[in-house]
Amino acid sequence: MARGVAGDPDHGIELLWRYAEREPRPGLSLGRIVRAAVELADAEGLEGLSMRKVADRLGFTTMSLYRHVPGRDQLVDLMRDEVLGEALATAPDAAPDAGGGWRGRLEEAARRAWELRMRHPWLAEVRGSRHLPGPNAVAHYDHMLGALTGTALRPSEVVAVVGLLGRFVDAEALLLAETRREERRSGVSEQEWWGARDSLYERLDRYPALSRLWETGGWDDPEDSFTFGLRRLLDGVEVLIRERDESRDERCPECGTPLETAPSGRPRVYCSRACQQRAYRKRRSAD
């Protein structure tokens, strides 16, 4: 592969989806490169990932890697799709009749995503809106969407909920990745570093709300931030679904036909254009 195709998104798509259908080959292969890159990123984070380091890990020259993958950005996309396959390997069916209700299925999917990021914290460091999805990434996304299939949410709300949940998981995982990066850099654990900040704590007694919470044990047994945030997020989704369920039985004020959600996701007032026009004519004649 020539390095000149590194900026071509269409070539990146071909690389990702062809990689999913690969067959094992002896010697240096794309599969070996991706696995070595994942191991390197697990140990050093994305800031420690380079084509040269991956080549050294495999015992090949850097240029030999470019025959298989055009550049670091494409390699990161391949790594991401590779590890997302782990979450799919044991994922249960997300269909509406899979058991557990939409909330149980969505929580299970979010926890799998979180556990995956604890094994591979660098996943949350893959930032930006133009990272190409491979087949595992699309299947993972489809699995999350499927957890909400059959609920009263509008199509646009299903997409929005899954996007919100994904951003929450990534935000929590990014904090984990940043913590591990600082610990690698400094050689000091997070607990040790904050435990040595006596000069800061001596100044905090002038802040009443913070002092009151400290004295009443607010930091003695902290909430698990992921579990707490996930439950509160799903609570909000549950309220929205309940609201949608309550409005599902709305009927056309003109003919009494039950209203269906429009393809756009917007609520309908009338069941058809004909009923809307009849109601308009009635209002005109009443005037």
KAURMO-V985476 format. One record per residue. RES is the residue in one small letter. PSI is psi in whole degrees, 0 to 359 (* if undefined). OMEGA is omega as a letter, one per 20 degrees, with the letter a starting at -180 (NA if undefined). Layout:
BEGIN
RES|PSI|OMEGA + RES|PSI|OMEGA
END
This chain:
BEGIN
m|134|r + a|147|a + r|343|a + g|347|a + v|6|a + a|332|a + g|10|a + d|108|a + p|324|a + d|323|r + h|323|r + g|320|r + i|314|r + e|319|a + l|314|a + l|312|a + w|332|r + r|327|r + y|324|a + a|338|a + e|17|a + r|159|r + e|143|a + p|139|r + r|148|r + p|162|r + g|201|r + l|129|a + s|165|r + l|321|r + g|316|r + r|320|r + i|313|a + v|316|a + r|319|r + a|322|r + a|321|r + v|315|r + e|320|r + l|315|r + a|325|r + d|323|a + a|324|a + e|359|a + g|174|a + l|331|a + e|339|r + g|3|a + l|127|r + s|157|r + m|323|a + r|315|a + k|322|r + v|317|r + a|316|r + d|321|a + r|327|a + l|348|a + g|29|r + f|171|r + t|157|r + t|319|a + m|330|a + s|332|r + l|325|a + y|348|r + r|345|a + h|327|a + v|133|a + p|331|a + g|179|a + r|319|a + d|316|r + q|326|r + l|319|r + v|319|r + d|319|r + l|320|r + m|315|a + r|315|a + d|326|r + e|311|a + v|333|r + l|336|r + g|334|r + e|319|a + a|332|a + l|337|a + a|323|a + t|16|a + a|133|r + p|169|r + d|135|r + a|9|a + a|157|a + p|332|a + d|17|a + a|351|r + g|152|r + g|351|a + g|169|a + w|322|a + r|315|r + g|318|a + r|319|a + l|320|r + e|319|r + e|318|r + a|320|r + a|321|r + r|323|r + r|318|r + a|322|r + w|315|r + e|323|r + l|319|a + r|337|r + m|326|r + r|327|a + h|73|a + p|336|a + w|342|r + l|321|a + a|344|r + e|353|r + v|90|a + r|167|r + g|157|a + s|2|a + r|30|r + h|123|a + l|136|r + p|139|r + g|185|a + p|324|r + n|321|r + a|317|r + v|319|r + a|321|r + h|316|r + y|317|r + d|323|r + h|318|r + m|316|r + l|321|a + g|334|r + a|336|a + l|1|r + t|134|r + g|352|r + t|174|a + a|2|a + l|146|r + r|155|a + p|318|a + s|330|r + e|326|r + v|312|r + v|317|a + a|320|a + v|314|a + v|321|r + g|317|r + l|317|a + l|318|r + g|320|r + r|325|r + f|312|r + v|316|a + d|323|r + a|317|r + e|319|a + a|327|r + l|321|r + l|318|r + l|316|a + a|319|r + e|322|r + t|314|r + r|325|r + r|316|r + e|323|r + e|321|r + r|318|a + r|318|a + s|336|a + g|10|a + v|134|r + s|161|r + e|317|a + q|317|r + e|319|a + w|312|a + w|330|r + g|341|a + a|10|a + r|47|a + d|324|a + s|334|r + l|313|a + y|329|r + e|341|a + r|357|a + l|352|a + d|351|r + r|356|a + y|106|a + p|315|a + a|315|r + l|316|a + s|319|a + r|317|r + l|323|r + w|314|a + e|333|a + t|12|r + g|24|a + g|334|a + w|3|a + d|319|a + d|75|a + p|150|r + e|146|r + d|116|a + s|325|a + f|311|a + t|315|a + f|311|a + g|319|a + l|316|a + r|318|a + r|322|r + l|314|a + l|330|r + d|316|r + g|319|r + v|321|a + e|320|r + v|315|a + l|317|r + i|322|r + r|318|r + e|318|r + r|322|r + d|320|a + e|333|a + s|1|a + r|330|a + d|14|r + e|145|a + r|158|r + c|125|a + p|346|a + e|316|a + c|352|r + g|3|r + t|136|r + p|138|a + l|139|r + e|152|r + t|135|r + a|153|r + p|331|r + s|347|a + g|352|r + r|146|r + p|145|r + r|149|r + v|321|r + y|154|a + c|339|a + s|167|r + r|325|a + a|317|r + c|323|r + q|317|r + q|321|r + r|317|r + a|324|r + y|317|a + r|323|r + k|318|r + r|322|r + r|317|a + s|329|r + a|330|r + d|*|NA
END
